[in-house]
Amino acid sequence: MQSLRQAVAVIVHNERTGQVACLHYANESWTKTPVWTIPGGKVEEGERLDEAAARELLEESGLVVPPQELRLVHTVQVRAGWDGKGPFLLSVFATTSWQGELTNTEPDKHLAVVWRDATDLPSPMFPTSHTALTAYLDGGRGFSTHGWDSDVDPRALVAR
């Protein structure tokens, strides 16, 4: 039996300016072209989720947030990952305070690391990032799926 892989992401929300931190991911992923996402990555074996999120945030953006200050805001159950290695569970945290300056600390992976207006998110974006970010900003449900039949809008089924 395959164990469930864990991934984390962090929504860094500047409430004063209405912006969120976004990464323009250059490596091949769900698409063959660069896509936008939020800081995040894989959880190492034996690592706590909040600690992994704080580590990934620092590694990808240069921003520092103590793990205990991250708030879990969304979970995405993904049926098939971008890497072709099967399902994973994405835990998305949020923060409205941090230390440091937003920086492209991994230029080999990212074309840009920028603040974007939360009402004008960049596109195309990883579907999981877009779903979690949109739900967070709208105050919506804290759980979603990607790649499951239930992802289909029931209204679309009626229209067929």
C-alpha positions in Angstrom: 0.0 0.0 0.0 1.3 3.4 -1.0 1.6 6.0 1.8 0.0 9.3 1.4 2.5 12.0 0.4 2.3 15.4 2.1 2.9 18.8 0.7 2.5 22.3 2.2 1.9 25.8 0.9 1.8 29.2 2.5 -0.5 32.1 1.6 1.4 35.3 2.6 -1.3 38.0 2.7 -0.4 41.6 3.1 -3.8 42.9 4.4 -2.6 46.5 4.3 -1.9 46.5 0.6 -4.3 43.7 -0.4 -1.5 41.6 -2.0 -0.4 38.0 -1.8 3.1 36.5 -2.5 3.2 34.6 -5.7 5.9 32.6 -7.5 6.2 32.2 -11.2 7.3 28.5 -11.4 9.5 27.8 -14.4 10.0 24.0 -14.1 7.8 21.6 -16.0 4.7 20.7 -13.9 1.0 20.1 -14.6 1.6 22.2 -17.8 4.5 22.5 -20.2 4.7 26.2 -19.7 5.5 28.3 -16.6 2.7 28.6 -14.1 2.0 30.7 -11.0 1.8 29.3 -7.5 2.2 30.2 -3.8 5.3 29.3 -1.8 5.4 25.6 -0.8 6.7 22.1 -1.4 7.1 18.6 -0.1 7.1 17.6 3.6 10.2 15.6 4.6 9.7 12.3 6.4 9.2 13.0 10.1 8.7 16.7 9.6 5.8 18.6 11.2 3.5 20.3 8.7 3.8 23.8 10.1 7.6 23.4 10.3 7.7 22.2 6.7 5.6 25.2 5.6 7.8 27.7 7.4 10.9 26.0 5.9 9.5 26.1 2.4 8.4 29.7 2.7 11.9 30.7 3.7 13.6 28.6 1.0 11.4 29.9 -1.8 10.8 33.5 -0.8 13.2 34.6 1.9 10.3 35.4 4.2 10.5 34.2 7.8 7.5 33.1 9.8 7.7 31.0 13.0 5.8 27.8 12.5 3.5 28.5 15.4 2.3 31.7 13.7 1.1 29.9 10.6 -2.7 29.2 10.5 -4.0 26.1 8.6 -6.7 27.5 6.3 -7.2 24.9 3.6 -6.6 21.3 2.6 -6.6 19.9 -0.9 -6.8 16.1 -1.6 -5.0 15.6 -4.9 -5.7 12.4 -6.8 -2.7 12.6 -9.2 0.2 14.9 -8.6 2.1 17.1 -11.1 5.0 14.7 -10.9 3.2 11.6 -11.9 4.0 9.9 -8.6 0.4 9.5 -7.3 -1.8 11.3 -4.8 -0.9 13.7 -2.1 -2.5 15.9 0.5 -1.7 19.6 0.4 -2.0 21.5 3.7 -2.2 25.3 3.0 -1.3 27.7 5.8 -1.7 31.5 5.9 0.1 34.4 7.6 -0.4 38.1 7.7 2.9 38.9 9.4 6.5 38.0 8.5 10.0 39.2 8.6 12.3 39.8 5.6 11.9 40.9 2.0 10.2 38.9 -0.7 13.0 37.6 -2.8 13.6 35.1 -5.6 15.8 32.8 -3.6 15.6 30.0 -6.1 16.1 31.5 -9.5 16.8 28.1 -11.0 13.1 27.2 -10.2 11.3 30.5 -10.4 11.1 33.2 -13.0 9.8 35.7 -10.5 8.7 36.0 -6.9 6.3 39.0 -6.6 3.5 40.6 -4.6 0.2 40.4 -6.6 -3.1 42.1 -6.0 -5.4 39.5 -4.4 -8.3 40.7 -6.6 -6.2 40.1 -9.8 -4.4 36.8 -9.4 -1.9 35.8 -12.1 -2.7 33.2 -14.6 -2.2 30.4 -15.3 -1.9 29.2 -11.8 -1.5 25.7 -10.3 -5.1 24.5 -9.8 -4.5 23.6 -6.2 -2.9 26.9 -5.4 -5.7 28.8 -7.2 -8.4 26.8 -5.4 -6.9 27.3 -1.9 -6.1 30.9 -2.4 -9.5 31.7 -3.8 -11.2 29.9 -0.9 -9.1 31.7 1.7 -9.7 35.1 0.2 -13.4 34.5 -0.1 -13.7 33.0 3.4 -14.9 29.7 1.8 -14.7 26.1 2.7 -11.4 24.8 4.1 -11.3 21.6 2.0 -11.2 20.8 -1.7 -10.1 18.1 -4.1 -8.3 18.0 -7.4 -8.6 15.3 -10.0 -11.7 13.5 -8.6 -15.0 13.1 -10.3 -16.6 15.3 -7.6 -14.5 18.2 -8.9 -16.9 18.5 -11.8 -19.4 21.3 -11.3 -22.9 19.6 -11.1 -24.3 22.3 -13.2 -22.0 21.3 -16.0 -23.3 17.7 -15.9 -26.9 19.0 -16.3 -25.8 21.1 -19.3 -24.5 18.0 -21.2 
